[in-house]
């Protein structure tokens, strides 16, 4: 969430202080997310697998602390950034159609990548990077490119969120939000096209349905993640694929 949050703050600040259109701010937020991910690209060249995941979480926390403290004259620090302009001047309902269009666009992009030769390269790298490199694939190059693309998309979506809620605080970059996104992805199926979307819909519905249980609902989340990882590593999407013989 650190990279996404940095993109959101960038988009919000340029709209507040310089009057940049929120629609242009979405693109600038994506570019900011891409640029701030470059140090992570260096990490891709130095560390592997779970070490990279830990380094990514640490980098996100560094960005949160930068926004909360050293950059507080610009970001308003712990007090939060207020007065962010809205994408739509009158109604809030158009936000649904706008985010639906963005989500479908992201899913289509993921579909095109997965079904291209680059998707084949990425799957090979994910399963066995040493073997992929032995076959002549530039492992670090493809890792870096996909990291930068995902960072740009996360910056765009985080900027959209900022223009929707109209305020930002450093807690938006908190590691808890990162874990929440990872849980949604794991439950839905990280290796499938629609898995993250399925996981998000299911977990949000489950969260609302179990809200009466208070903090106890997090225990149910944890058990669900353990069961999915242990018995169905492909997530719920892979189960649906086997039962209905369709590709998700």
C-alpha positions as CSV (number, residue, x, y, z in Angstrom):
1,X,0.0,0.0,0.0
2,X,3.0,2.3,0.4
3,X,3.4,2.7,-3.4
4,X,-0.3,3.1,-4.0
5,X,-0.6,5.6,-1.2
6,X,2.2,7.7,-2.5
7,X,0.5,7.9,-5.8
8,X,-2.8,8.9,-4.2
9,X,-1.1,11.6,-2.1
10,X,0.6,12.9,-5.2
11,X,-2.6,13.1,-7.2
12,X,-4.5,14.7,-4.3
13,X,-1.8,17.3,-3.6
14,X,-1.5,18.5,-7.2
15,X,-5.3,18.8,-7.5
16,X,-5.6,20.8,-4.2
17,X,-2.6,23.1,-4.6
18,X,-2.4,23.5,-8.4
19,X,-6.0,22.9,-9.5
20,X,-5.1,19.9,-11.7
21,X,-8.2,18.1,-12.9
22,X,-8.8,14.9,-11.0
23,X,-9.0,13.0,-14.2
24,X,-5.5,14.1,-15.1
25,X,-4.6,13.4,-11.4
26,X,-5.5,9.7,-11.9
27,X,-2.8,9.4,-14.5
28,X,-0.3,11.4,-12.5
29,X,-1.0,9.3,-9.5
30,X,-0.2,6.2,-11.6
31,X,3.0,7.7,-12.8
32,X,4.0,8.6,-9.2
33,X,3.3,5.1,-8.1
34,X,5.5,3.8,-10.9
35,X,8.4,6.1,-10.1
36,X,8.4,5.5,-6.4
37,X,8.5,1.7,-7.1
38,X,11.9,2.0,-8.8
39,X,13.8,1.3,-5.5
40,X,11.7,-1.8,-5.3
41,X,12.9,-2.7,-8.8
42,X,16.4,-2.6,-7.4
43,X,15.3,-5.0,-4.6
44,X,14.0,-7.3,-7.3
45,X,17.6,-7.7,-8.5
46,X,19.0,-8.3,-5.0
47,X,16.5,-10.5,-3.1
48,X,14.1,-13.4,-3.9
49,X,10.8,-14.9,-2.9
50,X,9.7,-14.3,0.6
51,X,12.6,-11.9,1.3
52,X,11.2,-9.7,-1.4
53,X,7.8,-9.8,0.2
54,X,9.2,-8.7,3.6
55,X,11.3,-6.0,1.9
56,X,8.2,-4.7,0.1
57,X,6.3,-4.5,3.4
58,X,9.2,-2.6,5.0
59,X,9.4,-0.2,2.0
60,X,5.7,0.5,2.4
61,X,6.2,1.4,6.0
62,X,9.1,3.7,5.1
63,X,6.8,5.6,2.7
64,X,4.1,5.9,5.4
65,X,6.6,7.4,7.8
66,X,7.9,9.8,5.2
67,X,4.4,11.0,4.5
68,X,3.5,11.3,8.2
69,X,6.7,13.1,9.4
70,X,9.3,14.6,7.1
71,X,6.8,15.4,4.3
72,X,4.2,16.7,6.8
73,X,4.4,20.3,5.6
74,X,3.1,19.1,2.2
75,X,1.0,16.1,3.3
76,X,-0.4,17.6,6.5
77,X,1.1,14.6,8.3
78,X,-1.0,12.7,10.9
79,X,-3.8,15.3,10.6
80,X,-4.7,14.0,7.1
81,X,-5.1,15.7,3.8
82,X,-8.5,17.4,3.4
83,X,-10.2,19.3,0.6
84,X,-9.5,16.9,-2.2
85,X,-11.7,17.7,-5.2
86,X,-14.3,15.2,-6.4
87,X,-14.2,13.5,-9.8
88,X,-18.0,14.1,-10.2
89,X,-19.4,17.5,-9.3
90,X,-23.0,16.5,-8.5
91,X,-23.7,12.9,-7.8
92,X,-21.7,10.1,-6.1
93,X,-23.4,7.2,-8.0
94,X,-21.3,7.7,-11.2
95,X,-18.3,6.5,-9.2
96,X,-19.7,3.0,-9.5
97,X,-19.6,3.1,-13.2
98,X,-16.1,4.7,-13.3
99,X,-14.5,2.1,-11.0
100,X,-16.3,-0.7,-12.8
101,X,-14.7,0.6,-16.1
102,X,-11.3,0.8,-14.4
103,X,-11.6,-2.7,-12.9
104,X,-12.7,-4.2,-16.2
105,X,-9.8,-2.5,-18.0
106,X,-7.4,-3.9,-15.4
107,X,-8.9,-7.4,-15.8
108,X,-8.7,-7.2,-19.6
109,X,-5.0,-6.1,-19.4
110,X,-4.2,-9.0,-17.0
111,X,-6.0,-11.4,-19.4
112,X,-3.9,-10.1,-22.4
113,X,-0.7,-10.5,-20.5
114,X,-1.5,-13.9,-19.1
115,X,-2.4,-15.2,-22.6
116,X,0.7,-13.7,-24.3
117,X,4.2,-15.1,-24.5
118,X,5.1,-12.7,-21.7
119,X,2.6,-14.4,-19.5
120,X,4.2,-17.7,-20.2
121,X,7.6,-16.2,-19.3
122,X,6.2,-14.8,-16.0
123,X,4.6,-18.2,-15.1
124,X,7.9,-19.9,-15.7
125,X,9.8,-17.4,-13.6
126,X,7.2,-17.7,-10.8
127,X,7.5,-21.5,-10.7
128,X,11.3,-21.9,-11.1
129,X,13.3,-18.7,-11.7
130,X,16.6,-20.6,-11.9
131,X,15.3,-22.9,-14.6
132,X,13.8,-20.0,-16.5
133,X,17.1,-18.1,-16.4
134,X,18.9,-21.2,-17.6
135,X,16.6,-21.3,-20.6
136,X,17.6,-17.8,-21.5
137,X,14.9,-15.6,-19.9
138,X,15.9,-12.3,-18.5
139,X,14.3,-12.9,-15.1
140,X,15.2,-9.6,-13.5
141,X,13.9,-7.6,-16.5
142,X,10.5,-9.3,-16.5
143,X,10.2,-9.0,-12.7
144,X,11.0,-5.3,-12.9
145,X,8.6,-4.6,-15.7
146,X,5.6,-6.4,-14.0
147,X,6.4,-4.7,-10.7
148,X,6.4,-1.2,-12.4
149,X,3.1,-2.0,-14.3
150,X,1.4,-3.2,-11.1
151,X,2.7,-0.1,-9.2
152,X,1.3,2.2,-11.9
153,X,-2.1,0.5,-11.7
154,X,-2.2,0.6,-7.9
155,X,-1.3,4.3,-8.0
156,X,-4.3,4.9,-10.4
157,X,-6.7,3.0,-8.2
158,X,-5.5,4.6,-5.0
159,X,-5.8,8.0,-6.6
160,X,-9.4,7.1,-7.5
161,X,-10.0,6.2,-3.9
162,X,-8.7,9.6,-2.8
163,X,-11.0,11.4,-5.2
164,X,-13.9,9.4,-3.8
165,X,-13.4,9.7,-0.1
166,X,-12.0,13.3,-0.4
167,X,-9.4,12.8,2.4
168,X,-6.2,10.9,3.0
169,X,-4.3,10.0,6.2
170,X,-1.0,8.1,6.6
171,X,-3.0,5.1,8.0
172,X,-4.1,4.5,4.5
173,X,-0.6,3.2,3.8
174,X,-0.7,0.9,6.9
175,X,0.6,-2.6,6.6
176,X,-2.8,-3.9,7.7
177,X,-4.4,-2.8,4.4
178,X,-1.6,-4.5,2.5
179,X,-2.3,-7.8,4.3
180,X,-6.0,-7.4,3.6
181,X,-5.4,-7.1,-0.1
182,X,-3.1,-10.1,0.0
183,X,-5.8,-12.2,1.8
184,X,-8.4,-11.3,-0.8
185,X,-6.0,-12.3,-3.5
186,X,-5.0,-15.6,-1.9
187,X,-8.6,-16.6,-1.2
188,X,-9.8,-15.8,-4.7
189,X,-6.8,-17.2,-6.5
190,X,-3.6,-15.2,-7.3
191,X,-2.8,-17.2,-10.4
192,X,-6.2,-16.7,-12.1
193,X,-7.5,-13.7,-14.0
194,X,-10.7,-13.1,-11.9
195,X,-9.5,-14.7,-8.6
196,X,-8.7,-11.4,-6.8
197,X,-12.0,-10.0,-7.9
198,X,-13.8,-13.1,-6.6
199,X,-11.9,-13.0,-3.3
200,X,-12.7,-9.3,-2.8
201,X,-16.4,-9.7,-3.4
202,X,-16.6,-12.8,-1.1
203,X,-14.5,-11.3,1.7
204,X,-16.3,-7.9,1.7
205,X,-19.7,-9.7,1.8
206,X,-18.4,-12.0,4.5
207,X,-17.1,-9.0,6.5
208,X,-20.4,-7.2,6.4
209,X,-22.4,-10.4,7.1
210,X,-20.2,-11.2,10.2
211,X,-19.9,-7.7,11.5
212,X,-22.1,-8.6,14.5
213,X,-19.3,-10.9,15.7
214,X,-16.9,-8.0,16.2
215,X,-13.3,-8.9,16.3
216,X,-14.2,-12.6,16.3
217,X,-14.7,-12.4,12.5
218,X,-11.0,-12.0,12.1
219,X,-10.6,-15.5,13.5
220,X,-12.9,-16.8,10.8
221,X,-10.8,-14.9,8.2
222,X,-7.6,-16.5,9.5
223,X,-9.1,-20.0,9.4
224,X,-10.4,-19.5,5.9
225,X,-6.9,-18.4,4.7
226,X,-5.3,-21.5,6.4
227,X,-7.8,-23.8,4.7
228,X,-7.4,-22.3,1.3
229,X,-3.6,-22.3,1.4
230,X,-3.5,-25.8,2.8
231,X,-6.1,-27.6,0.5
232,X,-6.8,-25.2,-2.4
233,X,-3.7,-23.2,-3.2
234,X,-5.3,-22.0,-6.4
235,X,-8.0,-20.3,-4.4
236,X,-11.8,-20.3,-4.9
237,X,-11.4,-19.5,-8.6
238,X,-9.6,-22.8,-9.2
239,X,-12.3,-24.7,-7.4
240,X,-15.0,-23.1,-9.7
241,X,-12.8,-23.9,-12.7
242,X,-12.7,-27.6,-11.8
243,X,-16.4,-27.9,-11.1
244,X,-17.7,-25.9,-14.0
245,X,-14.9,-26.7,-16.5
246,X,-14.5,-23.0,-17.3
247,X,-11.5,-20.7,-17.2
248,X,-11.6,-17.8,-14.8
